[in-house]
Amino acid sequence: MDSAISMEADLLPKHRTRRVDGPSRLRADAKDIMELWGELDAAQADLPTFVAVSLERIPPTSFSSSDVGVLLSVNMLDMKAQLKELQAGEQKRLADAVATAMGKLK
């Protein structure tokens, strides 16, 4: 970070204050940031490294924590569909058995 601070101010793009809000301002701000980044990169300035103070505040990105939930949800939906098929088949068998029993009673 010291090299970025010690760079001569005339080598860096000037800070611009914009009074207008909206998409054009956002576009111009993004362009300014990219221009500054390019100048710092060209000067091979040491930029700060950002770290987390508490790892618990970082969202999980491993397979075991995020994708397992999705897989479990998909498996649960599949199991529910299979259970509905089994229930429908069982209801049909029960209806057929009742119809057969009623036919024998007549």
C-alpha positions as CSV (number, residue, x, y, z in Angstrom):
1,M,0.0,0.0,0.0
2,D,2.9,2.3,0.6
3,S,3.8,2.4,-3.1
4,A,0.3,3.4,-4.0
5,I,0.3,6.2,-1.4
6,S,3.8,7.4,-2.4
7,M,2.9,7.7,-6.1
8,E,3.0,11.2,-7.4
9,A,-0.5,12.7,-7.5
10,D,-0.1,14.0,-11.1
11,L,0.4,10.5,-12.3
12,L,-3.0,9.4,-11.0
13,P,-6.4,10.4,-12.5
14,K,-8.1,13.4,-10.8
15,H,-10.9,12.9,-8.4
16,R,-14.2,14.1,-10.0
17,T,-17.2,15.1,-8.0
18,R,-20.4,14.6,-9.9
19,R,-23.7,16.3,-8.9
20,V,-26.0,14.3,-11.1
21,D,-27.3,10.9,-10.0
22,G,-28.4,8.1,-12.3
23,P,-27.1,5.6,-14.8
24,S,-24.7,8.0,-16.4
25,R,-23.1,8.9,-13.1
26,L,-22.7,5.2,-12.2
27,R,-21.1,4.5,-15.6
28,A,-18.7,7.4,-15.1
29,D,-17.8,6.4,-11.6
30,A,-17.1,2.8,-12.8
31,K,-15.0,4.2,-15.6
32,D,-13.0,6.3,-13.1
33,I,-12.4,3.3,-10.8
34,M,-11.2,1.2,-13.7
35,E,-8.9,4.1,-14.9
36,L,-7.4,4.4,-11.4
37,W,-7.0,0.7,-11.1
38,G,-5.2,0.7,-14.5
39,E,-2.9,3.4,-13.5
40,L,-2.0,1.7,-10.2
41,D,-1.5,-1.6,-12.1
42,A,0.7,0.1,-14.7
43,A,2.8,1.6,-11.9
44,Q,3.0,-1.9,-10.3
45,A,1.7,-0.4,-7.0
46,D,1.3,-2.7,-4.0
47,L,-2.4,-2.8,-3.4
48,P,-3.9,-3.8,0.0
49,T,-4.9,-7.4,0.6
50,F,-8.3,-7.8,2.2
51,V,-8.9,-10.5,4.8
52,A,-11.8,-11.5,7.0
53,V,-11.4,-10.9,10.7
54,S,-14.0,-13.6,11.4
55,L,-14.3,-16.6,9.1
56,E,-17.8,-17.3,10.4
57,R,-19.0,-14.2,8.6
58,I,-17.9,-15.5,5.1
59,P,-20.6,-17.4,3.3
60,P,-19.8,-21.1,2.8
61,T,-18.5,-22.1,-0.7
62,S,-17.5,-25.7,-0.2
63,F,-19.4,-28.6,-1.6
64,S,-20.3,-29.9,1.8
65,S,-22.1,-26.9,2.9
66,S,-24.0,-25.3,0.0
67,D,-24.5,-28.0,-2.7
68,V,-25.6,-30.7,-0.2
69,G,-28.7,-28.6,0.7
70,V,-29.6,-28.4,-3.0
71,L,-29.0,-32.2,-3.5
72,L,-31.1,-32.9,-0.4
73,S,-33.9,-30.7,-1.7
74,V,-33.9,-32.5,-5.1
75,N,-33.8,-35.9,-3.5
76,M,-36.7,-34.9,-1.2
77,L,-38.8,-33.8,-4.2
78,D,-38.0,-37.1,-6.0
79,M,-39.0,-39.1,-2.9
80,K,-42.2,-37.2,-2.6
81,A,-43.0,-37.9,-6.3
82,Q,-42.3,-41.6,-5.7
83,L,-44.5,-41.7,-2.6
84,K,-47.4,-40.1,-4.5
85,E,-47.0,-42.8,-7.2
86,L,-47.0,-45.5,-4.5
87,Q,-50.1,-44.0,-2.8
88,A,-51.9,-43.8,-6.1
89,G,-51.1,-47.5,-6.9
90,E,-52.2,-48.6,-3.4
91,Q,-55.5,-46.7,-3.7
92,K,-56.1,-48.4,-7.1
93,R,-55.4,-51.8,-5.6
94,L,-57.7,-51.1,-2.7
95,A,-60.5,-49.9,-5.0
96,D,-60.1,-53.0,-7.1
97,A,-60.2,-55.3,-4.0
98,V,-63.3,-53.6,-2.8
99,A,-65.0,-53.9,-6.2
100,T,-64.1,-57.6,-6.4
101,A,-65.4,-58.2,-2.9
102,M,-68.6,-56.3,-3.7
103,G,-69.0,-58.4,-6.9
104,K,-68.7,-61.7,-5.0
105,L,-71.3,-60.6,-2.4
106,K,-74.0,-60.1,-5.1
